[in-house]
Amino acid sequence: MPTGHYRFRQAARMEWIKLRTLRSVRWALLIALAAMIGIGVAAGHNTINPRGDVTNNILAGAALGSLVFAVLGVLVMTSEFSSGTIRATLAAIPRRPLVLAAKALVFGAVALVTGELATFGGFLAGAAFVRAGVPHPALSQPTVLRAVAMSGAYLCLIGLIGLALGAIVRHGALAIAALVVLVFVGPLAGLAQTPAGKFLPELIEGNSLSVTQPVQGFSLSPWTGLGIICAYAVVLLAVGGWLLTRRDA
């Protein structure tokens, strides 16, 4: 096909080839999967409060998983700028927002599948090690199924936020630093006690998405929290697509 005549399907196929040929992607996702299963087992075995939210405890590994997915999203984007392959990509597909959309779709699909595998695997492994006397959560319970599924979706969305920041900043270390400040440092810097705290992605995940019992003082419903994180990803991707058209590769 002549240069500049590629459509979305061809662009997505190109991005899939790039993504699946990177060994670092496979290793990072496998590490996230293993870590979340291991943390789920440890958290399930060490849960002793029969009145606590056992599901939320088992899904504690999502905090580490979100860091892996977010950094991976950044590197998927910034590695093209650091290696210079972005020039060949944009030469073949001059429509830069189309390139970003294809990359977001392919990476998002992989992150969603892997994220759900990690959360469901971590939950099932952790639930199997819950001690006697502590309620054993099951996927047959609607609130439990929703919490596990939303936690997997969160990993995908946080990866897309990392991808968008990579497109905006274009430098791996700077994009990762911005991501860590936005997602992880904010909750630790005292913002959790302010009205803005409930809009921070990591606090939404821990207090809204992965819980089966309402958290006192946290008023966001799970679906509202998920919508807010989706809005973060969409807005940042839109900004990244706009900046791609305003800058040289």
C-alpha positions in Angstrom: 0.0 0.0 0.0 1.4 3.5 -0.9 2.8 5.5 1.9 0.2 7.8 3.6 -2.7 5.6 2.5 -2.8 3.4 5.6 -6.1 3.2 7.4 -6.9 2.4 11.0 -6.9 -1.4 10.5 -3.4 -1.3 9.0 -2.2 1.1 11.7 -3.5 -1.2 14.4 -1.8 -4.2 12.8 1.5 -2.4 12.8 1.1 -1.5 16.5 0.2 -5.1 17.3 3.4 -6.3 15.6 5.5 -3.7 17.5 3.9 -4.6 20.8 4.1 -8.4 20.6 7.7 -8.4 19.4 8.9 -6.5 22.5 10.2 -9.0 25.1 10.0 -6.3 27.8 6.2 -6.1 27.4 5.8 -9.8 27.9 8.1 -9.8 31.0 6.5 -6.8 32.6 3.0 -8.2 32.2 4.1 -11.7 33.5 5.8 -10.0 36.5 2.6 -8.0 37.3 0.5 -11.2 37.0 2.8 -13.2 39.3 3.1 -10.3 41.8 -0.7 -9.8 42.1 -1.3 -13.5 42.6 1.5 -13.6 45.2 0.2 -10.6 47.1 -3.4 -11.9 46.8 -2.3 -15.2 48.5 -0.4 -13.3 51.3 -3.3 -10.9 51.9 -5.9 -13.6 51.9 -3.9 -15.7 54.4 -3.2 -12.7 56.7 -6.8 -11.4 56.8 -8.1 -12.1 60.3 -10.9 -9.5 60.7 -14.2 -11.3 59.9 -15.9 -7.9 59.6 -13.4 -6.4 57.1 -13.6 -6.2 53.4 -11.8 -9.4 52.5 -12.1 -8.8 48.7 -10.5 -5.4 49.0 -7.6 -7.0 51.0 -7.0 -9.7 48.4 -7.0 -7.1 45.6 -4.3 -5.1 47.4 -1.8 -6.2 44.7 -3.6 -3.9 42.2 -1.5 -1.0 43.7 1.7 -2.7 42.5 0.1 -3.8 39.3 -1.1 -0.3 38.5 2.5 0.9 38.7 3.7 -1.7 36.3 0.9 -1.1 33.8 1.4 2.7 34.0 5.1 2.6 33.5 4.7 0.1 30.7 2.2 2.4 29.0 4.7 5.3 29.2 7.5 3.1 27.7 5.3 1.8 24.8 5.0 5.4 23.7 8.3 7.0 24.6 10.4 4.1 23.3 9.5 5.1 19.7 10.7 8.6 20.3 14.0 7.5 22.0 14.7 4.9 19.2 13.6 7.1 16.4 11.2 4.6 14.9 8.4 7.2 15.3 9.7 8.9 12.2 9.2 5.8 10.1 5.8 5.3 11.6 4.7 8.9 10.9 6.2 8.8 7.4 4.0 5.8 6.6 0.9 7.2 8.5 1.0 11.0 8.4 -2.3 11.2 10.3 -0.7 11.4 13.8 -3.9 11.1 15.9 -4.6 7.9 14.0 -1.3 6.5 15.1 -2.0 7.3 18.7 -5.5 5.9 18.5 -4.3 2.6 17.0 -1.5 2.4 19.7 -4.1 3.1 22.4 -6.5 0.5 21.1 -3.9 -2.3 20.8 -2.2 -1.6 24.1 -5.5 -1.0 25.8 -6.8 -4.4 24.6 -3.7 -6.2 25.8 -3.7 -4.4 29.1 -7.4 -5.1 29.7 -7.1 -8.8 29.0 -3.9 -9.1 31.2 -5.4 -6.9 33.9 -8.5 -9.0 34.2 -6.4 -12.2 34.3 -4.2 -10.7 37.0 -7.1 -9.5 39.2 -9.2 -12.7 38.8 -6.1 -14.9 39.2 -5.0 -12.9 42.3 -8.6 -13.0 43.8 -9.1 -16.8 43.2 -5.7 -17.6 44.7 -6.1 -15.3 47.6 -9.7 -16.5 48.4 -8.4 -20.1 48.5 -6.0 -19.1 51.4 -8.5 -17.2 53.5 -8.5 -18.7 57.0 -11.4 -20.5 58.7 -13.6 -18.1 60.5 -13.2 -15.3 58.0 -15.9 -15.0 55.4 -14.8 -16.4 52.1 -15.8 -14.1 49.2 -17.0 -15.7 46.0 -17.4 -14.5 42.4 -21.1 -15.5 42.6 -21.6 -12.5 44.9 -22.4 -9.5 42.6 -20.4 -6.9 44.6 -17.4 -9.2 44.6 -17.5 -9.9 40.9 -17.9 -6.1 40.2 -14.9 -5.3 42.4 -12.7 -7.8 40.7 -13.7 -6.8 37.2 -13.4 -3.1 37.9 -9.9 -3.6 39.4 -8.8 -5.2 36.1 -10.3 -2.4 34.1 -8.5 0.1 36.3 -5.1 -1.5 35.4 -6.0 -1.0 31.7 -7.0 2.6 32.2 -4.0 3.5 34.3 -1.8 2.0 31.5 -3.6 4.2 28.9 -3.0 7.2 31.2 0.7 6.3 31.1 0.6 6.0 27.3 -1.0 9.4 27.0 1.5 11.1 29.3 4.3 9.5 27.2 2.7 11.1 24.1 2.5 14.4 25.8 6.0 14.5 27.4 7.9 12.3 24.9 10.6 11.5 27.4 10.5 8.3 29.4 11.9 9.4 32.7 10.0 12.7 32.8 6.7 11.0 31.8 7.2 8.4 34.5 8.0 11.1 37.1 4.8 13.0 36.1 2.8 9.8 36.3 4.1 8.9 39.8 3.3 12.4 41.1 -0.2 12.3 39.6 -1.2 8.8 40.5 0.9 7.7 43.5 2.5 10.7 45.3 -0.7 12.6 45.5 -2.4 10.2 48.0 0.7 10.1 50.1 1.2 13.9 50.2 -1.9 14.6 52.3 -4.3 15.1 49.5 -6.3 12.0 50.7 -7.6 14.2 53.5 -8.8 17.0 51.2 -11.9 17.2 49.1 -9.8 16.7 46.0 -8.6 13.3 47.4 -11.6 11.4 46.2 -10.8 12.3 42.6 -7.2 10.8 42.7 -7.1 7.6 40.6 -5.3 5.4 43.1 -7.7 6.4 45.9 -10.7 5.8 43.6 -9.4 2.3 43.0 -8.7 1.5 46.6 -11.9 3.1 48.1 -14.4 2.7 45.3 -13.6 0.2 42.6 -12.1 -2.7 44.6 -14.4 -2.6 47.6 -17.6 -4.5 48.3 -18.6 -2.4 51.3 -19.0 1.5 51.2 -16.0 3.3 52.6 -17.0 5.9 55.2 -16.2 9.4 54.0 -15.7 8.3 50.4 -18.8 9.3 48.5 -18.0 8.2 45.0 -19.9 5.1 43.7 -17.9 2.5 41.8 -19.4 3.4 38.5 -18.8 7.1 39.1 -15.2 6.4 40.0 -14.6 4.3 36.9 -16.1 7.1 34.8 -13.8 9.7 36.3 -10.7 7.5 35.5 -12.0 6.9 32.0 -12.4 10.7 31.6 -8.7 11.1 32.7 -7.6 8.7 30.0 -9.7 10.1 27.2 -8.7 13.8 28.0 -5.0 13.0 28.2 -5.1 10.9 25.0 -6.9 13.8 23.3 -4.2 16.2 24.5 -1.5 13.8 23.4 -3.0 13.5 19.9 -3.3 17.2 19.6 0.3 17.8 20.6 1.5 15.1 18.1 0.1 17.3 15.3 1.8 20.4 16.7 5.3 19.0 17.1 8.0 17.5 14.9 8.8 13.8 15.4 
